[in-house]
Amino acid sequence: MKRRLSAFIALIYCLIGFNVTQLSHGQSIWSVPIELSPLQYGQRPLEQLERPYGWSWLPDMTLGPDGSVHVVWYGGLIKEQSNEGTVDLLMYRRRNADGSWEPVRELFAPGEGGYTVRTSITLGRDGNLHLLYRAGTRILYRNANWRDASQPQAWQPERVISDSGYYVALAADQTGGLHAFWSDIVTENTNPRCYRCGELFYRRSTDNGVTWSPVVNLSRTDDGDNRPQVRVDRFNRIHIVWDVGADWYAGQGQPHYGMYRRSDDGGLTWSEPVRFSLPPAVVQEIRQQQNQVTTGNDAPKPPLETVQQTALAVDEVGNPFVVYRGVHNDRLYFQRSLDGGNTWTPARELPYVRARHITDNNLDYYSLAVDSTNNIHLLMVGFVGTSLTDTSPALIHMTFDGTRWLSPRIVMQNELYPELPRLAIYNGNQLHAVWFTRSSLFELGQLNKRPVHQIWYSTAQLNLPAQPGMPLFTPTPIPTTPTAAAGVVIMPTATPIVLPDEVRHAPALQEPMRWELYGLQAIGIALALTIIGIGFIGGLIMIRRSRR
């Protein structure tokens, strides 16, 4: 009898421990990453390649109305064995709705000589894929029907958006309008802190990219403006963020802060800028830490409140949400607005993760997207835990459910260095991610080894209800209205939008809450102690009866 009781108690302990372990270490929802880019020099000798590809990096992605995935990136051909001559390419690959991948396509050859082809692609409600890209030093626009985009001849002739520029961002609105943003060096900028640094410029089209409005300088900071991200909400308001304070292309300046603006009238006027930086308490903590460590380096450093890699999402009720990183402490922070972008909550730190060190790579992006239940999904490169290690950084997925961040999931971590992730959601519950990897962090130091840049893809299915996207339609061109003069800001009438309680407090569906895990452990312990107590009492009763 005693043996049976002991065995029963042991079984209860095993079951409780098994269940808690399973809940704490759930299976990854992401598929095994697959490489989209073709074989290149460095993976194979040049003479063994069918095409002499030299690199594949800087991807962007959009989704078709049927769930197809359309990926573009910067590729190149090596013209000479000495690697002195190159042909810049804009590459394309499509994943069909059934999950099959079509072959890699060379869409255009925008230039020669290694001029970075930055890209931004989006699906318009007219059924076209709209593409903004850098060709040489120019910024160009093209479009093609989403069904035929794999054929270079299906793309309409190029239209020049700007004679020069570097970073690009493109969005299509609910009425068929297009909104193009790009950074460009301003030769008249004599700011000694950032001499001839770039600023952020904007144009819009209301006729499917045939004609474009005059150029507007959207930033006017004289401090360098880079890495724009743009979103259009369900009310057709345009939200844009970017980084201020440094221009990598000009090689000038120091990082300062993130910037946000919004347009309520299709890009005619813009709200006053909102700046994002670290809160005073964090700045004080950084100051104390730096006072304890003296490096002997007198080179100018960014302000302690400096942030970078400002990323943007807009939820289903039109409220923007931003994530950025501190430059001095490698931590991530987020802020949200509950009234459409007029006011913002204080900055709060993301748990569980750290950013990669700023000296490792200061050109990276974060990417955000919103699912059908208004959860915010973040794709980032960094480390899980509170301390950095000698391992390569991981590609990490995190979810904010309206009240808290859930535990991170690793999408990819190996000897490669992931960078520039792009995240998109189809039907509210299908996650799609693309990114590129470097074969080493500082590739120029490996003289005997050819650096390799590869494009990767992974997908995940969420246990959430589907939410079909906006239907396609043939937009009616809107007469072009003169754009407001540069620097003139007309404040829109504030229309507060409060996040519904049922959305704000909706329970997470992807994994158990942390308090549930702790509660389950407590219940298990209490249950085990109860069973032990009952068994002990029962044993005493049985012993006493046996003595009688």
Order of alpha helices (4+ residues) and beta strands (2+ residues): alpha-beta-beta-beta-beta-beta-beta-beta-beta-beta-beta-beta-beta-beta-beta-beta-beta-beta-alpha-beta-beta-beta-beta-beta-beta-beta-beta-beta-beta-beta-beta-alpha-alpha
